[in-house]
C-alpha cells in the first residue's frame, strides 16, 4: 500500500536498493577461477553446471559472476562478501538474463 500521497510508505522508501556482486571486468582469469573454486566449496553451484539455467554463456567471467553473487547473497549481501581479493564489484542493476536469475 502506498502512503497518504499515494507514494511508497516511509518503511519501503528507507529500504536500501537490492544489490548484486559480479566479477570486475578487469579481474584476471586466475582470480576468477579461484573465486569459483572457493565459492563452490561453500554453496551449491549447480546453476553453472552443464544443463543449468546459468551455464550459458559458458565463460569464466559469467560463471564467476554467478558464483560470486551466490556467495554474496548467501552470506547477507555485505560489502566484504564481494571483495574476492578486489575482483568483485557490487552493482545495483539486476544482472539476471533469460532463465538465469541472480538472487
N, C-alpha and C positions, 0 to 999 in steps of 0.2 A: 504494500500500500504506500502511496505517496504521502508527503507531508501536507499541511494545510494549503500550501500554494500549488499542490499537485506535483511537486518535485520529490526527490528522494528524501527519506527520513534522515534525521541527523546521524543515526547509527550507521546507516548504509553509506552516507557520504563520508564518514570518518574511516571506513574500512580502507586499508591500503590496496592499491591495484594488485591484481594477480601477477605474479612474475614467473619466469621460466629460466632455466640455466641451459646454455648451449655452449658449444665449443667456439673459442675465438677463431676468427678466420686466419689469424697469424700463428695459431698453435701448430707445432710440428707433429709429424706422424708418430714419432716415438712417444711423445706425451699423450697423444690421443689414444694410442693402443694401450698404454699403461693405465689410462683412465678407464677404458672398457674393462680391462683385466681386473682392476681394483673393484669397480662397481659391481661387476657380475659375480664376484665372490660374496657380495653382501646383499644384493637384491636380485630378483629374477629378471633376466634379460631376454626372455623368450620372445618378446615382440620384435627383436632384431635378428632372430634366427631365421633361416630359410623357411618360407611359408608364413612367417609372422607378419602382422599388419604394417610393421615399420622396417621390414627387410630392404625394400627398395625406397630410395636409391641405395644400392649396395656400395656405399662409400664409407671410408673410415670416418670422415668428418660427420656424416649423417648419423652413423651408428654411435659415435662418441657423444654427439649432442643428445641423442635419445637416452643413452645410458646415464650421462651426467645429470640430465633432468630427472630421471627416475630416482637417483640418489638424493638429489636436492629436494625433491618433493617428499620422499620417504622420511627424510631427516628434518622436516619442518620448514623448509624454504628459508633458511638462514643464509646470509651472505657468505659466511665461511664454508658452507656446504657446496659452494660453487667455485671455490678458489682453484682447486685442482692444479696447484703449483703454477698459478697465473695463466692457465689455459682455458678457463671458463669465464663466461660473461653472463650477467643477468639481463634479461630483456623483458619488456612489458608488452610485446606483441606476440600473440599466440603462434608458435611455430608449427602447430598441427597441420597436417595435409592429408587429403584423401581419407583412407581408413586408419591413418596413424594419428592417434591422439596423444599429445604431450599433456601429462597430468600435472 
